[in-house]
Each structure stands twice: as structure tokens, then as C-alpha cells.
Amino acid sequence: MQAAALRRHLLDQHHLSPASSSAISAFRSAAQPALAPQGFGGADGARYMSARAPAVKGAGHLVRKGTGGRSSVSGIVATVFGATGFLGRYVVQQLAKMGSQVLVPFRGCEDSHRHLKLMGDLGQIVPMKYNPRDVNSIKTAVAKSNVVINLIGREFETRNYGFEEVNHHMAEQLAMISKEHGGIVRFIQVSALGASASSPSRLLRAKAAGEESVLKEFPEATIMRPATLIGTEDRILNRWAMYAKNWGFLPLVGGGSTKIQPVYVVDVAAAIVNSLKDDGTSMGKTYELGGPDVYTVRDLVIIIHNCYAIINILNLYDKMIMLLAIATPRELLLNKVPFPLPTPSNFNLDQINALSVDNLVSENALTFADLEIKPHKLKGYPTEFLVSYRKGGPSFGSTVSRLIAAANLCDIFDLQLGVQDNVEGGDPQMGTDCGDGGKRKQRKRTISKVTISMGTN
């Protein structure tokens, strides 16, 4: 306190040189609240200021320094709304591993974000309690950021949150606050593939209205429209597999003839981060992010069965009446009973409506290729998590795989013995075809030993 009083006394008595006095005057004038952005004026205006310039199309690269590792400084300070969801964890991971600071607004319990804190360096993942209906808490969440990413979405309605509020009005509010902030360089709105005002799905109609409102409030915003997301925590293959495991069959909307273009969640997260790295070319544009292959719903279920033996193909159930019987009562009673209804674990009425029409990437749309990303095919690692739903447990079928490996070794032994017979002067054809009876018996004993050892290991 005494040191501060002494500095003020020296300034008042003009004990500094003219050059120093002019520099301090310039600093004071630059810090006046009059320069605070609209909507954040007064004494608290500086609190909501950002070190970055306002969003200008083509303003240059956002990532300006750092070596690219998690301990570097990328220059990005991103507030990711919806970070505790399925896509959110992958977006946070992609941002954190390049040295960005990520602010994670959450409205749930204190444990809802703990898995995210390990993804970045010490202090780089900052959880913040907020209320999506409180404007001041939203302003606090974006106060120090230069990037805002909106991942908020809900595929079913509850008594407290409907499709319009979650997917439309919240997105509009975030875009408006980000524009008033003045220092938000990038705003990314994650919508959904198939969002249209004419869609049979209320969710997709709300998503389309949200896109329109965001672009109206923040014209430089980037819109991402991912297709059905596939991954370890997804809400489609996991639910289908669990339903099939518990009940022995799987209802299909419209007989499973609807065409979809599922995409690996990691590719979508990479697309969002790549849009932040460009020179501003992605600002104000809409990208449709679909996987490399098109499937019907029935084909997708059959592929899952063939790879992981989860469900009997003969038990696929094509009757729409059963799906409607499962989903309709909840929709009718949602706002008419004085108590909350159970969360739909598999099928809800809006999802049934969405799966009644094809959902594919438009012909002339901007895609992964425009963001320099090659999406993964929906085989192998992206769907490997489904082994946990095997009826015999995750290791069911491993003995078969060992036998297949043993059969491959048998071919190798055949080739080796054939070469040996040729060297010793025997008939190469006979050597390849197991040769005489003695060699055939010897080979059988060798192969049986290999098979037994692989089975016991």
C-alpha cells in the first residue's frame, strides 16, 4: 500500500521525465472504459476485453506461436460449450494437445468434467460453473476467450429443456454475446447434417433455425453439420447393440432402408480444429461432414453383426408399429404429468421421424476435403468398442482367431517342407502336397502342436 501511494505521489509531483509521462498518459488513455465493447461498458468493461482484434474475415492465422505440443502456447483461448458431451471430449483433446487453453462451462455435478482435465497441461483445462439461462454467467465464461465453440444439443426433450430452447435460442444467445464481446475471433456452431426447415424431425428444424440465427448475429461464424457420430461413447451403435443383446432382436425404422452416412467422431473434432488453423477461409461457411461410405440402416446393422456377432440377423424386426408403441406414450405424456418421465434409452419419436428420410451430404457442399481431412472408414478401430456386447463376453471368438492364425502357419510349414523336398531331390509338387505318408504324419503332428500352444497361450 505504501509503495502504491509513493508511486501516485511521484506521478502527481511530475518527478518523471516528459517521455515517461507521455508513455503513461498513452497507456491510461488506452485503458479507458470508453473503449470497452458494446454491452460491456462501465468499470467492468475491461474485464470482458480480449487481447485479440475483433473477428475480421481473412484476418490471418489464429495459431501464431508454439511448437504444437501440449506444453506449448498456441494462442487459442477457447470456450467450449457442451464440452462434457460426446463430441466435446474429442474437441477438448484436439485443442489441448496443441497447447490451447480450454474453458469448460458445465452445469452438472463437479465430476462431469474431471475426465477432461487430464487432456491438457497443468492449468490449461479450466472448468467453470454456469447457467445457460443466465446471461451474466455466459459473459463470464467467454470473457477471456478469443474462440467460442457451441456443441450444445439434445436429441430428446425433457420437461425443462425443449428442442427450440436448446438447439435454437441458446445458440442465438451465444452468438449475440460473442459478437458484443468484440474480441471473439472465431465462432463455430455445430449443427447436424440434414438440418432443414422442411425436415420431418423437430430437432433438425430447430437446428436449421439455430444456424440462421447464429449467422444473423455473427456473420463470420463457421457452421459444421456432422452426420451421425460413431465412436466409443456414441448414442446409436451402443444403444442398438445393447437393445439387441437384451431382447434378441432390433426394430428397424422403415425396414432399415434409410440411407445414412455415419462419421467417426475423431474426424469431426479434427475438422473443427482445422477450421481454426486456416487463414480465415472457413469463416462464414457451412461444412457438411459425412463419412466416406453410405449405408442403409439395415446394412449397417448387418456389418456390426458380421464383425462382432452381437445379434441374429433373422431377428431384425421391420414393423414400425412396435417402434411407435415404444416411443409415442412418452411424447404424449411429457408435459401432462406432474413428474419427470424416464429418459428414452433407445428410440424416441423424433429419432424415428429423422430416420424415415435419407440423410446424406449434399452434392455441392463443402466437406472434409476442403478442411484437408481424410475421414476414417467405419471398420476396425472406430467400431472396435462393440466387442463388449458379445454374448459370450469381449473375448468370445478369440479361439477361432487363434485357429485362423494357426491355419496361416500351416501354409508356411507347407511351403518350407516343399522347398526342403526340392533341395533333397524329391518331387516339388509332392513336397508341396505333403509328400509321402511319413512326411504327412510328421506335418500333422507339428501343426497340432502349434494349434495347441496357441490355444493355451
N, C-alpha and C positions, 0 to 999 in steps of 0.2 A: 504494500500500500504506500509506504514512504517513497519507494523508488518511482512509482507511478506519479505521485504528487510532485516529485522533483522534476520528472520529465515535463509535466504540464507547466511547471513554473519556468523552466528554461525556454519552452516554446513561447510562453506569454511575454517573457522579457526579451525575446528576439536575440538570444545568445547564439543562434545558429547562423551559419553563413547564408547569403542570399540564395545560392544554388540549392542548399539543403532545404531551405524554407520553401522554395518554389516546388521542389520534388514532393515535399509533404503535402503542400496545398493541392497538387495534382492528384496525389493518392486519395486525399479526403474527398475531392470532388468526384472521383471515380467511384467511391463507395457510398455516395448519397442514396438514400432510399428512393429518390425520384427515378432512378434507373431500374427499379425493380419491375419485373414483368407484370402485365395486366392481371389483376386478380390476386396479386401477392404484394400489394403495396404496404406502406407504413413501415414501422420499426422492424417487423418480421419479414420484410421483403427480401433482404439479403439471405435469409435462411433458406429460401426456396430458389436462390440463384444457382446456376450450374456453371462450371468452368468452360463449357463448350458454347459455341455460337449457335444461334437458332437453326432449325432444320432448313437447309437450302439444298435444292436438288443439284447434284453434281458438286457438292462441297469438298470432295476429296475423301481419301480413305479414313475410316474411323479408327482402325487399328494402326497406331502410329509409332509404337515403340515396344520393346520387349523381344525376347528370344523365342517366344512361343510356348514355353513350358509353364507349368502351374505356378512356379515361383517368380515368373516374370510379371511385367506390368503391361497389359495390352492397351490400356487407355479406355476400356469399356467399363462403365458402371451401370449395370443393367438391373432394373426391377422387373422380375418375372412373376406376374400374377397367374395363379394356378400352378405354381411350381411343385406343389405337393401331389399333383396328379400323375397320370400315366406318362404322358409326353413330357411333363415338366421335369422329371428327374433326369431325362436324357438331354434336355436343353441345358439344364444347370451343369451337368457333367461336361458337355461340349464347351460351354463358356468358361468354366472354372479351369479346365485343363490347359487353356491358353493364357491364363493369368488375368482373367477378368474378375472384378468384384461383382457378386450377385446378391441382390437384396431379395429376400423371400418373404413376401407378405403371406400370412396364414391366418385363418380364422378358427382352426380346430384346436386340439389339445397341444400341449408342449412337445409331445412325441411325434407329431405329424411331419416334422421337418428334420428329425435327427439324422436320417439316412443321407440327407443332402450335405451336411456339414463336413463329411469325410471326403467329399469330391473336390474340394479346393484347398488351397494353402491356408495356413492359420489366419483367421480373421477375414478371409475372402468371401465366405458364405455368411450372410447376415440375416437371421430370421427377424421378422417384425410382425407383431400382432396388429391386425387391422380389422375393420368392419367394412364390408363392401357397400353398405348403405350410409356410411359416414364420410362425407366429403373431406373433412379435415384429416382423417386417418389416411385417406388415399393421397392427399397432398404431402403428408409426411413421408409416405412410402416412396414417392418419386422425387423428393426434394433434392437429393444429391446425385441423381441419375442423369445419364445422357442417352439411355436407351430404355424403352418400355416395351415389353413383350406380353401380350394378353393371350393366355391359354385357358381362360375361364370358359367352362362349358359344362353342360349337364344333359345326358341323353334321356332322362326321365324327369317328370315333375314331382314336386313334393308340396305339402301344404304351405310351406314358407317361400319356396322359390319356384316360379314357373318358367316356361321356355322364354317368354318375351323378356322378363327381367334379367335372366342370367345371360342369355345369348345376344340380346339386343341392347337393352338400356344400360347394362353395366359396361359394355364395350363403348357405347356412345359417351358415357360419363368419363371413362378413362381417356378417350381421345380428346375430349374437351379440356380436361385438366392438364393433359400433356401439352396441348397447344398453348394454354395460358402460362404454363411453366416457362416457356421461352428458351430453355436450354436442352430440350429433348431433340437429339439429332435424328434418331430413328424410332419409329413406332411400327411394331409388327403385330398384326391382327391375325390370329389363327382361326380360320373358319372351318368349313367342311366341304368336301367335294360333293357336288350336286345341289349346293345352296341356290335356291331359286324361289321367287315369289309364287311360282306355279307348282311347286313341289307338293305331293300328297302328304309329306311329313311336316308337321308343325315345327319341329326342330329345325329343319332345313329352311323353312320360310323365315324363322326368327334369325337364323344365321345370315341369310341374304339381307334382311333388314339391318342387321348389325354392320355388315360390310358397307352398306350405303351410308349409314350414319357416321361411321368412322371416317370414310373418305370425305364426307361433308365437313366434319370438324377438323380433320388432319389430312389434307390432300396429298401429303408426301408419304402417307402410310403405305406399308407393303402388306398385301393380303396373301396369306397362304391357305390353300384349300387341300388338305391331305385327304386321301381316300381312307378306307377302313384300316385302322392301325393294327399291326400284328407285332407281338413281342411277348416277353415273359409275363408281363402283368396285364395283357390285353383283356378286353371285355367281350370278345367274340369267340375265339377258339377255346379259351379256358372255359367259358360258360357252356359251349356246345359239348366239349369233352366231358365236363362234369355231369351234364344232363344225361348224356349217353351212357356214362358209367353207372349212374344211379338208377336209371329207368330202363336201360337196354334198347332204347330207340331214340330217334331225334326228329322232331317235327320240322318240316321244311316249308317255307313260305312259297306258295305258288308252285309246289313241286320241285323247288330248287332250281328253276330255270333262269332266275335273275342273274345278270352278268355284273360282276364287281371286279375291282382292280386293287386288291389289298396291297399295302405297302409296309415295309419294315420300319418300325418306329425310329430306329437309329438314323436312317436315311432322311427322315423328315427333320429331325433335330439338326443334322448336318446342313440341310438346306437353309434352315433359319439362321444358323451361324454364318454360313457362306454369304448370305444376303447382307450381313453386317460388314463383310470384308471388302465388298466391291467399292467402286468409286461413285456410288450414288445411282447407278443404272437401274437398280431394283426398286427405287423409291417411286411410289405412286402406281405400282404394277401389281397384277394378280397372277399368282402361280398355282397351277393345278398339279398336285403331287400324287401320282398313281404309280403302282408297281409296274415292273416290266412285262407281266403276264396278265391276261384276262381269264377269269374263271367264272363258271356258273357256281352258284352256291352248292349244288349237288356235287359237282366235280371237286370242289374244294374239300368237302367232307369225305369223299372217296379217297382223295390223296392223303388226307390225315389218317384214314383207316389203313391204307396200304403201307404207310410208313411206320405207324405206331400201334396198329392192331387194337384200337380202342373200342370199336363198335362194329356190330354185324351189319353189313351193307343191306341185307334183306330186311332189316328192321327200320330203315328210313321210312318215315311216315309222312305222306304227302297231303293229308287232309287239313285244309285251312280252318275248318270248324273247330278243331282242337286248340289251335293257337288262339283263336278269338275267344274261346271259352276260358282260356287261362288268363288272357290279358284284359278283357273288357270289364270285369267286375271292379278292378282297382280304379280304372279310369272313371267309372260311373260314380264311385263312392268317395273319390279323393277329397272333395271339398264339401261333402254332405254328411260326414260323420264327425263326431267331436273328439276323435283320437287319430293319431298318425297311423297310416297303413304301412304294411311291410314294403321294403324296397324290392322292386322286381329283380329277381335273381337271374333271369334269363330273357324272357320275351316280354316286351311291353307293346302297347297298341301302336305307338308312334314308330317303333322299330319295324313292326310288321308292315306298316304303310310305306316306310322307306325302302324295304326290301321288295316291294311289289313292282318297282321300276328299275331299269338298268342304271348303274352309277359308274360311268366311265369318264376318263379325261377327254375334254373337247379336242376336236381335230386341230385347231389353230392356237391352242392355249400355250402359254409359257410353262415349261416343265422342268424336271431335274436337269436336263441337258443344258438349259440356259443358266443354271447355277453351277455347272461343271461337276455334277454328281452322277455317278452310275449306280442306280438302285440295285439292291440285292434281289436275287430270285427267292421265291418263297419255298425254299427247300433247304434241308440241312440245318445249320445253326439257327436261323430265325425261328424255326418251329421245333427245335430240339427239346424245348421245355415240356412238350406234350408227353414225353415218356413217363412222367409222373402219374398219368391217368391210365396206364396199362392195368388190365385186370389182375395180372399176376405180379404187379409191382414194377418199379422202374427198371429192374434187371431182367424182367421177363423177356425171353427170346435171346438172351446173351449166349446160351449154349448153342443155339442154331448158328449164330455168327461165328462162334469158335469152330464149329464143324465146317462152315464155309471156308474159313481161313485154312483149316486142315486140308480141305479138298484142293485149295490152291497150292499147298505144299506138295500134295501128291503129284500134281502136274510137274513140279520142279524135279521131284525124285525120278519121275518117268524120263524126263529129258536127260538127267545126269546118267542114269543107267543106260540109256540109249547110246550116249556118247562113249561110255565105258565099253559096251559091247562092240562098238565100231572100232575102237582102238585095239581090242584084243583079237580082232579078225572076225568077229561074229557078223551076222546079218543086221544092218542098221534098222531095217524095218522090224525085224523080230525083236531087237533090243527096245525099240520104241513101244512095241505092242506087248511088253512084259516078257518077251523071250521065252525060254523053256519053262517047264513046270517048277524047277527048283528056284529059279530067279523070281517067278511069280509068287511063290510061297514066302521067299525072303522079303520081297517088297510088301506083301500084305502084313507081315509081322512088323516091319518098320513103320508103315502107315498107321497101324493100330496103336503102336507105342506113342507116335506123335499125337494122335487124336486123344488118347487117354491123358497124356501130360498136359495138353492144352485144356482139357476139361477140368483137371484137378487144380490148375493154376488159376 
